[in-house]
């Protein structure tokens, strides 16, 4: 099985590839230097050989496209140095063609790569696989005093591949006129969730929100008390990030442990959960759940998430518990997708045969 790991440039800099790590075992021993003819993929010279080694022609042809891709100067030649670790595994490192020529000159063996030259490089070979995993960034809670028609509060966002969610709970038969962050309009996930008795809830989101501390502004169609939680994450897909959602109809739950589930469709998505605790008592997270914020007022808004990727995609149950039987309801559950992993350079060739 051949793995691409990295390119070592003539300057000594290293560009690490995107494959799983293959770390040489123990000290490396220089074996030989080889040049490949790109057109035929056959070795045209073997020099400075301390241990005989030959890569089978069928293996070379299997990797024809990759060998050709290494010919950056388009001279039809690719130069490689072969190393062996203590288990006998062989590793080929691309070297400059000029170094290969110098190794073939009189007394050129003195230019042979030394195990110490590449030892630090081999030790540092870890995958530079793009970190597409979702991670929690920050959360902020706020609530109104009285019944105005808007709520403004600051929330700080950082990181890359960002997404911001705002969970809103209000207790009058109003509708949300707008939700903005740093003046940019947010998008509702579905319509307002009518919990009965005029109480409603919703989740809005914004892809790539501005970094730093900026205001969330929630504007309602009329006067009402408002409770809200803003939560930002990194590593989220920046186009069409919403994976699945579910709005739970109004229902009182007289229990000290309360669970809701959402079925994700995209591997490594996260699930977020906005709900409320009517009694306003202290709540803690149960299994597979992180409680990010709880607003300890009589209409206590709660916001949690799965705290980990759901993999493979499927049903994920989140759970909250309280110190006494409490009335939970007004559930809004949303899952969102991870950012795609970009392609990476993969130019050190490792052959195992």
C-alpha positions in Angstrom: 0.0 0.0 0.0 1.6 3.3 -1.1 0.8 6.4 0.8 1.5 10.0 -0.1 2.8 12.1 2.8 4.5 15.3 1.8 7.0 17.2 -0.4 10.4 18.2 0.9 11.4 21.2 -1.2 15.0 22.1 -2.1 14.8 24.8 0.5 14.2 22.2 3.2 10.6 23.3 3.8 8.0 20.7 4.1 4.4 20.5 2.8 2.5 17.8 4.6 -0.1 15.8 2.8 -3.6 14.8 3.7 -3.4 11.0 4.3 -3.3 9.1 7.5 0.0 9.3 9.4 2.6 6.8 8.5 5.5 7.3 10.9 8.8 5.5 10.2 9.8 3.1 13.0 13.1 4.0 14.6 16.1 5.5 12.9 16.2 5.8 9.1 19.0 4.3 6.9 19.7 5.7 3.5 19.4 2.9 0.9 19.8 4.4 -2.5 19.0 7.2 -4.9 16.9 6.6 -8.0 15.8 8.6 -11.0 12.6 7.8 -12.9 11.9 8.4 -16.5 8.4 9.9 -16.4 7.5 8.6 -19.9 8.4 4.9 -19.3 8.2 5.0 -15.4 11.4 2.8 -15.4 14.4 3.5 -13.3 17.2 4.9 -15.5 19.9 4.8 -12.9 20.7 3.5 -9.5 23.6 5.1 -7.6 25.1 5.3 -4.2 23.4 2.1 -3.2 24.1 0.7 0.2 21.4 -1.9 0.2 19.9 -3.4 -3.1 16.3 -2.5 -3.6 14.2 -2.6 -6.8 10.6 -1.3 -7.1 8.6 -3.6 -9.3 7.6 -2.3 -12.7 3.9 -3.1 -12.1 4.0 -1.0 -8.9 5.5 1.9 -10.8 2.8 1.8 -13.5 0.1 1.7 -10.9 1.4 5.1 -9.7 2.0 6.5 -13.2 -0.1 9.7 -12.7 1.4 10.5 -9.4 5.0 10.0 -10.6 4.3 12.3 -13.5 2.9 14.9 -11.2 6.2 15.1 -9.4 8.0 16.3 -12.5 7.4 20.0 -11.7 10.2 21.3 -14.0 8.9 19.2 -16.9 12.3 17.7 -17.8 10.9 14.1 -17.8 13.0 13.1 -14.8 12.0 12.5 -11.2 14.7 12.0 -8.6 14.1 10.1 -5.4 16.1 9.0 -2.3 15.1 5.8 -0.6 15.2 5.3 3.2 14.6 2.2 5.3 13.4 2.1 8.9 14.2 -0.5 11.5 11.3 -2.7 10.4 12.5 -2.7 6.8 9.7 -0.4 5.5 11.0 1.7 2.6 10.2 5.4 2.2 11.0 7.4 -1.0 11.6 11.1 -0.7 11.7 13.4 -3.7 15.0 15.2 -3.9 16.2 18.0 -6.3 17.5 16.6 -9.6 20.7 18.7 -9.1 21.4 16.8 -5.8 21.0 13.5 -7.6 23.5 14.6 -10.2 26.0 15.7 -7.5 25.6 12.3 -5.9 26.7 10.6 -9.1 29.9 12.7 -9.5 33.3 11.7 -8.3 33.3 11.2 -4.6 29.6 12.0 -4.8 28.8 9.5 -2.1 29.6 12.3 0.3 26.5 14.0 -0.9 24.3 11.0 -0.1 21.4 12.0 2.2 22.2 11.2 5.8 19.7 9.7 8.1 20.1 12.7 10.4 19.2 15.0 7.5 15.6 13.8 7.3 15.2 12.4 10.8 13.4 15.5 12.1 11.3 15.5 9.0 10.2 11.9 9.3 9.5 12.4 13.0 7.3 15.4 12.2 5.3 13.6 9.5 1.7 14.0 10.8 -1.3 14.4 8.5 -2.2 17.9 7.5 -5.7 16.8 7.0 -7.9 19.8 7.1 -9.5 20.1 10.5 -13.1 20.1 9.3 -14.4 18.9 12.7 -17.1 21.2 14.2 -16.2 22.8 17.5 -18.0 24.9 20.0 -16.8 28.5 20.0 -18.8 30.7 22.4 -22.3 31.3 23.9 -24.2 34.2 25.4 -27.6 34.6 27.0 -29.9 37.6 27.4 -33.5 38.4 28.4 -35.7 41.5 28.4 -36.8 43.4 31.5 -40.6 43.9 31.0 -42.2 43.5 27.6 -40.4 45.6 24.9 -40.5 44.8 21.3 -36.8 44.1 20.8 -33.7 42.7 22.5 -30.1 43.7 21.9 -27.0 42.0 23.3 -23.4 41.4 22.4 -21.9 38.1 21.4 -18.2 37.4 20.4 -17.4 35.1 17.5 -14.0 33.7 16.6 -12.4 31.0 14.5 -12.8 29.7 10.9 -15.7 28.2 9.0 -18.0 29.9 11.5 -21.7 29.6 12.0 -23.9 31.5 14.5 -27.2 30.3 16.0 -29.7 32.4 18.0 -32.4 30.6 19.9 -35.4 32.8 20.9 -38.2 32.2 23.3 -41.1 34.7 23.8 -44.4 34.5 25.7 -46.9 36.5 23.6 -48.6 35.8 20.3 -46.0 37.8 18.3 -43.8 37.0 15.4 -40.2 37.7 14.8 -39.7 40.6 12.5 -35.9 40.3 12.1 -32.8 38.9 13.8 -29.5 40.4 12.9 -25.8 40.1 13.9 -23.5 43.0 13.2 -26.3 44.4 11.1 -26.5 41.3 8.9 -29.9 39.5 8.7 -30.1 35.9 10.0 -32.2 33.1 8.5 -34.9 31.2 10.5 -34.8 27.5 10.5 -38.4 26.8 9.7 -41.3 28.9 11.1 -42.0 30.0 14.6 -42.8 27.1 16.9 -46.2 27.7 18.5 -46.1 26.2 22.0 -49.7 27.1 22.9 -50.9 30.0 25.1 -49.2 32.5 22.8 -45.7 31.2 23.7 -43.3 30.6 20.8 -39.7 29.8 20.0 -37.4 29.8 17.0 -33.8 29.3 15.9 -32.1 31.5 13.4 -28.6 31.1 11.9 -25.9 33.0 10.0 -23.0 31.6 8.1 -19.6 33.3 8.4 -20.7 35.9 11.0 -18.2 38.7 11.6 -15.5 37.9 14.1 -15.2 39.9 17.3 -17.8 41.3 19.6 -21.0 42.4 17.8 -24.6 42.9 18.6 -27.4 40.5 18.2 -30.6 42.5 17.6 -34.0 40.7 17.8 -37.0 42.7 16.7 -40.6 41.4 17.4 -43.9 42.4 15.8 -45.0 43.8 19.2 -44.3 43.9 22.9 -43.4 40.7 24.6 -40.8 39.3 27.0 -37.9 37.7 25.2 -35.3 35.2 26.2 -32.4 34.4 23.9 -29.2 32.4 23.5 -26.5 33.1 20.9 -24.1 30.2 20.2 -21.3 30.1 17.7 -19.4 27.2 16.3 -16.4 26.6 14.0 -15.7 24.0 11.3 -19.2 24.3 9.8 -20.1 24.0 6.2 -20.4 27.5 4.6 -23.0 26.7 2.0 -26.4 25.1 2.9 -25.2 24.1 6.4 -28.5 22.9 7.8 -28.7 19.1 7.9 -32.0 18.4 9.6 -34.4 20.1 12.0 -37.5 19.2 14.1 -39.9 21.5 16.0 -41.6 19.7 18.9 -45.3 20.6 19.3 -46.4 22.1 22.6 -46.2 19.5 25.4 -45.6 19.7 29.2 -43.1 17.2 30.6 -43.4 16.8 34.4 -40.1 15.0 34.8 -36.6 15.6 36.2 -35.0 14.0 33.1 -36.0 15.1 29.7 -34.7 13.8 26.3 -35.3 14.7 22.7 -33.8 13.1 19.5 -33.0 14.3 16.0 -31.9 12.1 13.1 -29.0 13.5 11.2 -28.4 12.7 7.5 -24.8 14.0 7.1 -21.9 12.2 8.8 -20.1 14.3 11.5 -22.9 16.8 11.9 -23.7 18.3 15.3 -27.1 18.7 16.9 -28.2 21.8 18.8 -31.3 22.0 21.1 -33.3 25.0 22.2 -35.9 24.4 24.8 -37.3 25.9 28.1 -37.7 25.0 31.7 -41.0 26.5 32.9 -40.0 26.2 36.6 -36.7 28.1 36.2 -34.8 25.6 38.4 -31.2 24.7 37.8 -30.7 22.2 35.0 -27.7 20.0 34.1 -26.6 18.1 31.0 -27.3 14.4 30.6 -25.7 11.8 28.3 -24.3 13.0 24.9 -25.2 16.6 25.8 -23.5 19.9 26.6 -25.6 22.6 28.2 -24.3 25.9 27.0 -26.7 28.4 28.5 -29.7 28.4 30.9 -31.7 31.6 31.6 -32.8 31.2 35.2 -36.1 33.2 35.1 -39.6 31.8 35.2 -39.6 31.1 31.5 -36.1 29.6 31.5 -34.6 29.3 28.1 -32.1 26.4 27.7 -29.6 25.8 24.9 -27.5 22.7 24.5 -25.8 20.6 21.8 -24.4 17.1 21.2 -20.9 18.3 22.1 -19.5 15.9 19.5 -19.9 14.8 15.9 -22.7 12.4 15.2 -21.0 9.6 13.3 -22.2 7.7 11.5 -25.2 9.8 10.7 -28.3 8.8 12.5 -30.5 9.4 15.5 -28.9 11.4 18.4 -30.7 11.8 21.7 -29.9 14.8 23.9 -30.8 14.8 27.6 -31.3 17.5 30.3 -31.9 16.8 34.0 -33.0 19.1 36.8 -33.0 19.0 40.6 -36.7 18.5 40.7 -39.6 17.6 38.3 -39.8 20.5 35.9 -41.9 21.4 32.9 -39.8 21.3 29.8 -41.3 22.1 26.4 -41.0 24.3 23.2 -38.3 22.1 21.6 -36.4 23.2 18.5 -33.7 20.8 17.3 -31.3 21.5 14.4 -28.3 19.6 13.1 -25.7 21.3 11.0 -23.0 20.0 8.6 -19.2 20.1 9.0 -17.0 22.0 6.5 -15.7 20.0 3.5 -12.1 18.8 3.7 -10.0 20.6 1.1 -7.6 18.7 -1.1 -4.0 18.9 0.1 -0.6 18.4 -1.5 0.7 14.8 -1.4 4.1 14.5 -2.8 6.4 12.3 -0.7 5.9 8.7 -2.0 6.0 5.7 0.3 6.1 2.3 -1.2 5.5 -0.8 1.0 6.0 -4.0 -0.9 
